[in-house]
């Protein structure tokens, strides 16, 4: 499965199949949340949250790709990500794009 942020794939004629998306709400366990809270006092990267967001993006991308596969797509174009805080220590990540088939 080809995933691109562009509207086109060089050398390919595309048939649009429809929008696909993947969504996940993820959180870290309480211990890492407390450690991150303490880290905000001194500054620096919150590695636990970085890991959480990387995991969430990967899972959202996987779910979007699965939707595209179910449509018999060859690729997803215009891939975008959005995120929002749901509660303290939990975030929603959405991956979305347009599933396409090569002609």
DRENTORKOL-3810 file (N, C-alpha, C; in nm, 4 decimals):
REM DRENTORKOL-3810
@n.u->0.0850; n.v->-0.1175; n.w->0.0000; ca.u->0.0000; ca.v->0.0000; ca.w->0.0000; c.u->0.0891; c.v->0.1232; c.w->0.0000
@n.u->0.0646; n.v->0.2111; n.w->-0.0955; ca.u->0.1393; ca.v->0.3358; ca.w->-0.1053; c.u->0.0616; c.v->0.4437; c.w->-0.0309
@n.u->0.1292; n.v->0.5156; n.w->0.0562; ca.u->0.0705; ca.v->0.6277; ca.w->0.1298; c.u->0.1493; c.v->0.7533; c.w->0.0961
@n.u->0.0796; n.v->0.8562; n.w->0.0457; ca.u->0.1479; ca.v->0.9809; ca.w->0.0105; c.u->0.0661; c.v->1.1002; c.w->0.0596
@n.u->0.1347; n.v->1.2109; n.w->0.0811; ca.u->0.0665; ca.v->1.3335; ca.w->0.1227; c.u->0.0242; c.v->1.4189; c.w->0.0041
@n.u->0.0655; n.v->1.3805; n.w->-0.1145; ca.u->0.0336; ca.v->1.4560; ca.w->-0.2355; c.u->-0.0994; c.v->1.4108; c.w->-0.2945
@n.u->-0.1516; n.v->1.4902; n.w->-0.3884; ca.u->-0.2782; ca.v->1.4564; ca.w->-0.4534; c.u->-0.2615; c.v->1.3539; c.w->-0.5643
@n.u->-0.1406; n.v->1.3407; n.w->-0.6157; ca.u->-0.1151; ca.v->1.2527; ca.w->-0.7296; c.u->0.0062; c.v->1.1653; c.w->-0.7016
@n.u->0.0175; n.v->1.0579; n.w->-0.7761; ca.u->0.1359; ca.v->0.9727; ca.w->-0.7726; c.u->0.1939; c.v->0.9769; c.w->-0.9131
@n.u->0.3167; n.v->1.0215; n.w->-0.9249; ca.u->0.3803; ca.v->1.0398; ca.w->-1.0543; c.u->0.3719; c.v->0.9124; c.w->-1.1383
@n.u->0.3256; n.v->0.9297; n.w->-1.2615; ca.u->0.3191; ca.v->0.8184; ca.w->-1.3556; c.u->0.1968; c.v->0.7299; c.w->-1.3397
@n.u->0.1053; n.v->0.7630; n.w->-1.2501; ca.u->-0.0139; ca.v->0.6807; ca.w->-1.2263; c.u->-0.1401; c.v->0.7608; c.w->-1.2547
@n.u->-0.2360; n.v->0.6946; n.w->-1.3168; ca.u->-0.3694; ca.v->0.7504; ca.w->-1.3317; c.u->-0.4536; c.v->0.6898; c.w->-1.2203
@n.u->-0.5243; n.v->0.7761; n.w->-1.1466; ca.u->-0.5931; ca.v->0.7310; ca.w->-1.0262; c.u->-0.7444; c.v->0.7381; c.w->-1.0389
@n.u->-0.8100; n.v->0.6384; n.w->-0.9840; ca.u->-0.9557; ca.v->0.6392; ca.w->-0.9673; c.u->-0.9822; c.v->0.6531; c.w->-0.8184
@n.u->-1.0566; n.v->0.7552; n.w->-0.7803; ca.u->-1.0869; ca.v->0.7761; ca.w->-0.6387; c.u->-1.1921; c.v->0.6766; c.w->-0.5920
@n.u->-1.1656; n.v->0.6141; n.w->-0.4783; ca.u->-1.2590; ca.v->0.5176; ca.w->-0.4209; c.u->-1.3349; c.v->0.5748; c.w->-0.3024
@n.u->-1.2796; n.v->0.6754; n.w->-0.2391; ca.u->-1.3467; ca.v->0.7372; ca.w->-0.1256; c.u->-1.2512; c.v->0.7664; c.w->-0.0118
@n.u->-1.3028; n.v->0.8390; n.w->0.0858; ca.u->-1.2223; ca.v->0.8747; ca.w->0.2023; c.u->-1.2071; c.v->0.7541; c.w->0.2941
@n.u->-1.0873; n.v->0.7411; n.w->0.3504; ca.u->-1.0608; ca.v->0.6380; ca.w->0.4506; c.u->-0.9992; c.v->0.7065; c.w->0.5717
@n.u->-1.0221; n.v->0.6469; n.w->0.6896; ca.u->-0.9672; ca.v->0.7060; ca.w->0.8110; c.u->-0.9396; c.v->0.5971; c.w->0.9130
@n.u->-0.8520; n.v->0.6319; n.w->1.0035; ca.u->-0.8222; ca.v->0.5457; ca.w->1.1173; c.u->-0.8143; c.v->0.6338; c.w->1.2393
@n.u->-0.8685; n.v->0.5866; n.w->1.3502; ca.u->-0.8761; ca.v->0.6691; ca.w->1.4704; c.u->-0.8339; c.v->0.5862; c.w->1.5911
@n.u->-0.7671; n.v->0.6500; n.w->1.6858; ca.u->-0.7311; ca.v->0.5843; ca.w->1.8117; c.u->-0.7255; c.v->0.6902; c.w->1.9213
@n.u->-0.7725; n.v->0.6514; n.w->2.0401; ca.u->-0.7555; ca.v->0.7332; ca.w->2.1600; c.u->-0.6633; c.v->0.6537; c.w->2.2499
@n.u->-0.5515; n.v->0.7138; n.w->2.2857; ca.u->-0.4486; ca.v->0.6405; ca.w->2.3598; c.u->-0.4044; c.v->0.7204; c.w->2.4812
@n.u->-0.3648; n.v->0.6470; n.w->2.5856; ca.u->-0.3143; ca.v->0.7125; ca.w->2.7063; c.u->-0.1949; c.v->0.6346; c.w->2.7601
@n.u->-0.1218; n.v->0.6993; n.w->2.8475; ca.u->-0.0103; ca.v->0.6358; ca.w->2.9178; c.u->-0.0572; c.v->0.5960; c.w->3.0560
@n.u->0.0103; n.v->0.4983; n.w->3.1157; ca.u->-0.0287; ca.v->0.4566; ca.w->3.2502; c.u->0.0067; c.v->0.5636; c.w->3.3529
@n.u->-0.0528; n.v->0.5554; n.w->3.4685; ca.u->-0.0436; ca.v->0.6586; ca.w->3.5711; c.u->0.1005; c.v->0.6939; c.w->3.6083
@n.u->0.1879; n.v->0.5934; n.w->3.6191; ca.u->0.3275; ca.v->0.6196; ca.w->3.6563; c.u->0.3968; c.v->0.7118; c.w->3.5592
@n.u->0.3784; n.v->0.6867; n.w->3.4298; ca.u->0.4417; ca.v->0.7724; ca.w->3.3287; c.u->0.3759; c.v->0.9098; c.w->3.3266
@n.u->0.2467; n.v->0.9155; n.w->3.3576; ca.u->0.1770; ca.v->1.0434; ca.w->3.3604; c.u->0.2302; c.v->1.1301; c.w->3.4748
@n.u->0.2532; n.v->1.0704; n.w->3.5894; ca.u->0.3088; ca.v->1.1444; ca.w->3.7035; c.u->0.4507; c.v->1.1918; c.w->3.6714
@n.u->0.5319; n.v->1.1036; n.w->3.6131; ca.u->0.6692; ca.v->1.1400; ca.w->3.5764; c.u->0.6694; c.v->1.2550; c.w->3.4758
@n.u->0.5767; n.v->1.2522; n.w->3.3805; ca.u->0.5682; ca.v->1.3601; ca.w->3.2818; c.u->0.5282; c.v->1.4908; c.w->3.3495
@n.u->0.4387; n.v->1.4836; n.w->3.4475; ca.u->0.3985; ca.v->1.6031; ca.w->3.5205; c.u->0.5160; c.v->1.6663; c.w->3.5927
@n.u->0.6017; n.v->1.5840; n.w->3.6513; ca.u->0.7208; ca.v->1.6357; ca.w->3.7190; c.u->0.8188; c.v->1.6951; c.w->3.6185
@n.u->0.8301; n.v->1.6342; n.w->3.5019; ca.u->0.9224; ca.v->1.6808; ca.w->3.3983; c.u->0.8832; c.v->1.8203; c.w->3.3492
@n.u->0.7539; n.v->1.8512; n.w->3.3521; ca.u->0.7112; ca.v->1.9834; ca.w->3.3054; c.u->0.7638; c.v->2.0949; c.w->3.3955
@n.u->0.8007; n.v->2.0621; n.w->3.5171; ca.u->0.8549; ca.v->2.1631; ca.w->3.6079; c.u->0.9945; c.v->2.2085; c.w->3.5671
@n.u->1.0730; n.v->2.1175; n.w->3.5089; ca.u->1.2109; ca.v->2.1503; ca.w->3.4727; c.u->1.2305; c.v->2.1676; c.w->3.3227
@n.u->1.1327; n.v->2.1278; n.w->3.2438; ca.u->1.1419; ca.v->2.1415; ca.w->3.0986; c.u->1.2076; c.v->2.0211; c.w->3.0337
@n.u->1.1965; n.v->2.0136; n.w->2.9039; ca.u->1.2550; ca.v->1.9047; ca.w->2.8272; c.u->1.1482; c.v->1.8188; c.w->2.7624
@n.u->1.1942; n.v->1.7238; n.w->2.6828; ca.u->1.1039; ca.v->1.6348; ca.w->2.6107; c.u->1.0340; c.v->1.5398; c.w->2.7066
@n.u->0.9059; n.v->1.5204; n.w->2.6832; ca.u->0.8278; ca.v->1.4224; ca.w->2.7586; c.u->0.8276; c.v->1.2932; c.w->2.6773
@n.u->0.9322; n.v->1.2130; n.w->2.6963; ca.u->0.9543; ca.v->1.0956; ca.w->2.6117; c.u->0.8388; c.v->0.9967; c.w->2.6170
@n.u->0.7767; n.v->0.9820; n.w->2.7325; ca.u->0.6621; ca.v->0.8915; ca.w->2.7428; c.u->0.5486; c.v->0.9341; c.w->2.6516
@n.u->0.5245; n.v->1.0650; n.w->2.6445; ca.u->0.4196; ca.v->1.1163; ca.w->2.5562; c.u->0.4610; c.v->1.1088; c.w->2.4096
@n.u->0.5881; n.v->1.1290; n.w->2.3819; ca.u->0.6367; ca.v->1.1133; ca.w->2.2446; c.u->0.6124; c.v->0.9705; c.w->2.1979
@n.u->0.6457; n.v->0.8744; n.w->2.2816; ca.u->0.6217; ca.v->0.7327; ca.w->2.2499; c.u->0.4725; c.v->0.7063; c.w->2.2307
@n.u->0.3911; n.v->0.7618; n.w->2.3206; ca.u->0.2465; ca.v->0.7424; ca.w->2.3110; c.u->0.1932; c.v->0.7949; c.w->2.1779
@n.u->0.2366; n.v->0.9147; n.w->2.1375; ca.u->0.1876; ca.v->0.9726; ca.w->2.0127; c.u->0.2382; c.v->0.8944; c.w->1.8917
@n.u->0.3628; n.v->0.8467; n.w->1.8958; ca.u->0.4150; ca.v->0.7639; ca.w->1.7860; c.u->0.3348; c.v->0.6354; c.w->1.7734
@n.u->0.3040; n.v->0.5721; n.w->1.8860; ca.u->0.2236; ca.v->0.4494; ca.w->1.8844; c.u->0.0837; c.v->0.4783; c.w->1.8306
@n.u->0.0247; n.v->0.5891; n.w->1.8743; ca.u->-0.1098; ca.v->0.6248; ca.w->1.8300; c.u->-0.1125; c.v->0.6538; c.w->1.6796
@n.u->-0.0133; n.v->0.7273; n.w->1.6294; ca.u->-0.0070; ca.v->0.7550; ca.w->1.4845; c.u->0.0073; c.v->0.6256; c.w->1.4049
@n.u->0.0927; n.v->0.5353; n.w->1.4536; ca.u->0.1124; ca.v->0.4081; ca.w->1.3830; c.u->-0.0172; c.v->0.3274; c.w->1.3791
@n.u->-0.0903; n.v->0.3229; n.w->1.4893; ca.u->-0.2150; ca.v->0.2470; ca.w->1.4935; c.u->-0.3225; c.v->0.3126; c.w->1.4073
@n.u->-0.3312; n.v->0.4450; n.w->1.4109; ca.u->-0.4285; ca.v->0.5151; ca.w->1.3271; c.u->-0.3973; c.v->0.4923; c.w->1.1789
@n.u->-0.2685; n.v->0.4954; n.w->1.1430; ca.u->-0.2277; ca.v->0.4701; ca.w->1.0042; c.u->-0.2642; c.v->0.3273; c.w->0.9635
@n.u->-0.2402; n.v->0.2327; n.w->1.0529; ca.u->-0.2737; ca.v->0.0919; ca.w->1.0243; c.u->-0.4240; c.v->0.0771; c.w->0.9994
@n.u->-0.5045; n.v->0.1394; n.w->1.0818; ca.u->-0.6505; ca.v->0.1296; ca.w->1.0661; c.u->-0.6971; c.v->0.1962; c.w->0.9381
@n.u->-0.6371; n.v->0.3103; n.w->0.9014; ca.u->-0.6707; ca.v->0.3764; ca.w->0.7755; c.u->-0.6340; c.v->0.2858; c.w->0.6578
@n.u->-0.5160; n.v->0.2259; n.w->0.6652; ca.u->-0.4697; ca.v->0.1358; ca.w->0.5591; c.u->-0.5627; c.v->0.0158; c.w->0.5456
@n.u->-0.6090; n.v->-0.0392; n.w->0.6570; ca.u->-0.7023; ca.v->-0.1520; ca.w->0.6530; c.u->-0.8319; c.v->-0.1138; c.w->0.5836
@n.u->-0.8835; n.v->0.0072; n.w->0.6096; ca.u->-1.0038; ca.v->0.0538; ca.w->0.5391; c.u->-0.9779; c.v->0.0613; c.w->0.3887
@n.u->-0.8597; n.v->0.1111; n.w->0.3514; ca.u->-0.8253; ca.v->0.1215; ca.w->0.2093; c.u->-0.8161; c.v->-0.0170; c.w->0.1449
@n.u->-0.7565; n.v->-0.1114; n.w->0.2150; ca.u->-0.7461; ca.v->-0.2485; ca.w->0.1631; c.u->-0.8847; c.v->-0.3083; c.w->0.1428
@n.u->-0.9769; n.v->-0.2802; n.w->0.2350; ca.u->-1.1139; ca.v->-0.3306; ca.w->0.2218; c.u->-1.1855; c.v->-0.2733; c.w->0.0998
@n.u->-1.1396; n.v->-0.1589; n.w->0.0513; ca.u->-1.1946; ca.v->-0.1001; ca.w->-0.0712; c.u->-1.1179; c.v->-0.1446; c.w->-0.1956
@n.u->-1.0200; n.v->-0.2341; n.w->-0.1779; ca.u->-0.9324; ca.v->-0.2815; ca.w->-0.2861; c.u->-0.8480; c.v->-0.1688; c.w->-0.3437
@n.u->-0.8073; n.v->-0.0766; n.w->-0.2596; ca.u->-0.7260; ca.v->0.0372; ca.w->-0.3029; c.u->-0.5810; c.v->-0.0059; c.w->-0.3235
@n.u->-0.5136; n.v->0.0668; n.w->-0.4110; ca.u->-0.3707; ca.v->0.0473; ca.w->-0.4333; c.u->-0.2883; c.v->0.1471; c.w->-0.3528
@n.u->-0.3527; n.v->0.2604; n.w->-0.3158; ca.u->-0.2802; ca.v->0.3663; ca.w->-0.2465; c.u->-0.3784; c.v->0.4549; c.w->-0.1718
@n.u->-0.3234; n.v->0.5384; n.w->-0.0851; ca.u->-0.4006; ca.v->0.6447; ca.w->-0.0202; c.u->-0.3239; c.v->0.7744; c.w->-0.0463
@n.u->-0.3936; n.v->0.8707; n.w->-0.1067; ca.u->-0.3326; ca.v->0.9998; ca.w->-0.1358; c.u->-0.3871; c.v->1.1042; c.w->-0.0383
@n.u->-0.3193; n.v->1.2174; n.w->-0.0315; ca.u->-0.3589; ca.v->1.3278; ca.w->0.0563; c.u->-0.3680; c.v->1.2839; c.w->0.2018
@n.u->-0.2743; n.v->1.2015; n.w->0.2465; ca.u->-0.2760; ca.v->1.1534; ca.w->0.3843; c.u->-0.2497; c.v->1.2705; c.w->0.4788
@n.u->-0.3316; n.v->1.2785; n.w->0.5812; ca.u->-0.3200; ca.v->1.3834; ca.w->0.6824; c.u->-0.3391; c.v->1.3214; c.w->0.8204
@n.u->-0.2871; n.v->1.3913; n.w->0.9201; ca.u->-0.3040; ca.v->1.3500; ca.w->1.0595; c.u->-0.3611; c.v->1.4666; c.w->1.1382
@n.u->-0.4446; n.v->1.4337; n.w->1.2351; ca.u->-0.4966; ca.v->1.5336; ca.w->1.3279; c.u->-0.4938; c.v->1.4718; c.w->1.4666
@n.u->-0.4731; n.v->1.5560; n.w->1.5663; ca.u->-0.4737; ca.v->1.5050; ca.w->1.7034; c.u->-0.5384; c.v->1.6067; c.w->1.7952
@n.u->-0.5897; n.v->1.5554; n.w->1.9054; ca.u->-0.6481; ca.v->1.6430; ca.w->2.0060; c.u->-0.6386; c.v->1.5755; c.w->2.1418
@n.u->-0.6299; n.v->1.6573; n.w->2.2445; ca.u->-0.6273; ca.v->1.6054; ca.w->2.3807; c.u->-0.7705; c.v->1.5704; c.w->2.4208
@n.u->-0.7872; n.v->1.4519; n.w->2.4763; ca.u->-0.9194; ca.v->1.4092; ca.w->2.5225; c.u->-0.9324; c.v->1.4385; c.w->2.6715
@n.u->-0.8341; n.v->1.3925; n.w->2.7476; ca.u->-0.8243; ca.v->1.4218; ca.w->2.8903; c.u->-0.6763; c.v->1.4361; c.w->2.9222
@n.u->-0.6436; n.v->1.4660; n.w->3.0461; ca.u->-0.5034; ca.v->1.4726; ca.w->3.0873; c.u->-0.4384; c.v->1.3374; c.w->3.0606
@n.u->-0.3362; n.v->1.3330; n.w->2.9768; ca.u->-0.2631; ca.v->1.2099; ca.w->2.9503; c.u->-0.3223; c.v->1.1215; c.w->2.8429
@n.u->-0.4301; n.v->1.1659; n.w->2.7756; ca.u->-0.4900; ca.v->1.0860; ca.w->2.6677; c.u->-0.5100; c.v->1.1746; c.w->2.5450
@n.u->-0.4828; n.v->1.1188; n.w->2.4293; ca.u->-0.4962; ca.v->1.1948; ca.w->2.3055; c.u->-0.5634; c.v->1.1095; c.w->2.1984
@n.u->-0.6383; n.v->1.1774; n.w->2.1128; ca.u->-0.6974; ca.v->1.1138; ca.w->1.9964; c.u->-0.6107; c.v->1.1478; c.w->1.8763
@n.u->-0.5827; n.v->1.0477; n.w->1.7936; ca.u->-0.5111; ca.v->1.0695; ca.w->1.6687; c.u->-0.5963; c.v->1.0118; c.w->1.5558
@n.u->-0.6149; n.v->1.0907; n.w->1.4514; ca.u->-0.6895; ca.v->1.0488; ca.w->1.3336; c.u->-0.5969; c.v->1.0587; c.w->1.2130
@n.u->-0.5913; n.v->0.9520; n.w->1.1351; ca.u->-0.5217; ca.v->0.9520; ca.w->1.0068; c.u->-0.6302; c.v->0.9411; c.w->0.8997
@n.u->-0.6219; n.v->1.0240; n.w->0.7939; ca.u->-0.7240; ca.v->1.0172; ca.w->0.6911; c.u->-0.6643; c.v->1.0534; c.w->0.5556
@n.u->-0.7314; n.v->1.0100; n.w->0.4519; ca.u->-0.6885; ca.v->1.0359; ca.w->0.3156; c.u->-0.7913; c.v->0.9830; c.w->0.2170
@n.u->-0.7549; n.v->0.9832; n.w->0.0906; ca.u->-0.8421; ca.v->0.9350; ca.w->-0.0149; c.u->-0.7854; c.v->0.8053; c.w->-0.0721
@n.u->-0.8645; n.v->0.6991; n.w->-0.0642; ca.u->-0.8242; ca.v->0.5704; ca.w->-0.1203; c.u->-0.8384; c.v->0.5777; c.w->-0.2727
@n.u->-0.7379; n.v->0.5249; n.w->-0.3437; ca.u->-0.7399; ca.v->0.5281; ca.w->-0.4904; c.u->-0.6968; c.v->0.3936; c.w->-0.5471
@n.u->-0.7392; n.v->0.3695; n.w->-0.6687; ca.u->-0.7003; ca.v->0.2509; ca.w->-0.7440; c.u->-0.6268; c.v->0.2978; c.w->-0.8676
@n.u->-0.5232; n.v->0.2250; n.w->-0.9081; ca.u->-0.4495; ca.v->0.2584; ca.w->-1.0288; c.u->-0.5274; c.v->0.2097; c.w->-1.1500
@n.u->-0.5328; n.v->0.2932; n.w->-1.2538; ca.u->-0.5991; ca.v->0.2550; ca.w->-1.3794; c.u->-0.4971; c.v->0.2055; c.w->-1.4789
END
